[in-house]
Amino acid sequence: MSEPEEEDFAALFEASTKTRRITRGQTVEGTVVGIGKEVALVSVGGKGEAAIDVAELKDENGTMEVAVGDRIRAVVVSTDGGLTLSRRLASSAASARQIEDAHRAGLAVEGKVVGAIKGGYEVRIGHARAFCPLSQIDIIRDTPAAQHEGRVYAFRITEYREGGRSIVVSRRAVLEEEQRAKAAEVRQSIVPGAVLTGRVASVRDFGAFVDLGAGVQGLLHVSEMGWSRVTDLSEFVKPGEEITVKVLRLDDDGRKIALGLKQLGADPWASVESRFATGEVYAGRVTRLSEFGAFVELAPGIEALAHVSTFPPAGKSNEWARLAPAGATVNVEVLTIDPVKRRIGVSIVPEGSSRAAGAEDLRGAETPTPDPDTPRFGASLADKLRGALERK
């Protein structure tokens, strides 16, 4: 290199020693900005410049594979006095010695998921064969094997035995480390009213936990999923699915995050007075029974209560329940409407009466659509939800 070029290279190298510290073992991408006799410099954005051995930029014949301006991926192997990178650990070309050194130093290496095997996945790291247990392939549980097969990931070597003949790796350890670094940044974007896209981490009887990024999870309670009552979550939400939700509130200084899905659509109760009128008869479906009456769905998201006092006198205290079993279609007369408290009082209209013949059935009416200016959750999820509700 000429003298000015050497000065420029020296200045870049000097700047690289002043970069802020990042996690050793982290995989980074950057642009080659200078190539010296033994060391090249790579710009890694806001993290500054990092150094990498020129030998790692050459092929087996000693020919340079990259030039100034090319982008490369590499693993941070040291943060002492600046960033030092290793491209071989991030190119699935690591040697047996490098793999063993990476294990001892706690560094991540790149490996390709060959396919699913009993209890986990076969992973190729360079020419070595490694095993990744099912629980260590992802943070999200029960992800399908096809989602990982053929993919190249960064792995942490958790076991290295028999001279490399037995290697166990974990991708989950790398993901969790990255999550901890990003969690603080992600939490700053989580405020009440925010609409965010996340991934379903797990499904429980009471709702679903949604990963909003960097391992920060919020609870989407079953009562906040749809305006209509949801009884089988598995019909429309599954682990690993992407979903758009609204932040409802933060509790315990932000450690608990309550999410909503139905809030992204129009509230059916907003138009309840224009859809129903006192004294009119409508057809509905009995959704559930309680000791004080029967709940009847008049339209998606709108339930009315037929109080036990409105039923005909019965010989036994619970005889009235036989007149409106759960799942039955009945005709009801609207007695009261309270849109503020979201309550509608109805009474059962006996079968065969003249009033029952003209009952209007609004249960098949179109579900309120989201505001066009509001981001919608995935179309596939919406279709599943609508189908699940129509089958009930």
C-alpha angles and dihedrals in degrees: 000000000000120000095259090049091050090051091050090048091049090051091052091049090050090052091050091063091058097056118121117260120266131180117289111237093033117137112231137180124219148152123258105241102170140013121202131178095275106001133048126197125227125196110223098184118245089001091070127227126331131198126234131180110257089223088068090060094058131082126234090280093053095253117142111250097191139042136200108294096031120122121231139178121228143161122247105240098172139016097183110122091349137334121307119192137200117204095186093063088055098046103058087247099106118139124231090258092050091049091053091047090049090053092051093046094044093240125154121243131195120246137172120236104232097185148299119295133172109308096358145341138311111236127192117213108182103308093334126101118224136180125228115192117229092248091054101052096079144359090235111078126233097013113168117260092234088065091066106030112109094011125127114225139169112254136190114224106232098173131026115177142154093027093302098315090111115043126164119191138186128208090179091066090057093047093049091051091051090047093055090053093050100037096088092052093048093050090058090065093050107092131142110280095023117134110218138175118229143155126255105249099182141345124227134177090262098045145298133293112226123203107222093186138294091035094298106141134193131192120245100196117211090242090060096050102080140359088239120065112274115212103165114042094181091068094073112008126056136172112274096025119131114237138176116225140172123237107237101179146333121233134187093026092310097311091113118052122193115204134192134202104176090058089073089069132059116281108246090208090064090075099031095114091054093049100045135038133192114257094027125115123231136176117241144164124248105236100178145344130232134180090266101046149301128300114222125194108221096176136350106302096004119102127178130198123233100199118218089241090066094058121095114267112278132202092232129041093245098035091103091069090069089064093061112026119183111275095023122128112234139172117239137185116224110237103171138006123200109174092178094058090032093235132140121183118207141169127217114255110216117246116260095028119131090242093056092056092067097044114140117226113212097166091099092050116124114276111247109269123228121261107272090232093054119086110248128222117247116302092231091055092047091052091050092049093048092048092048092052094046091054092055 
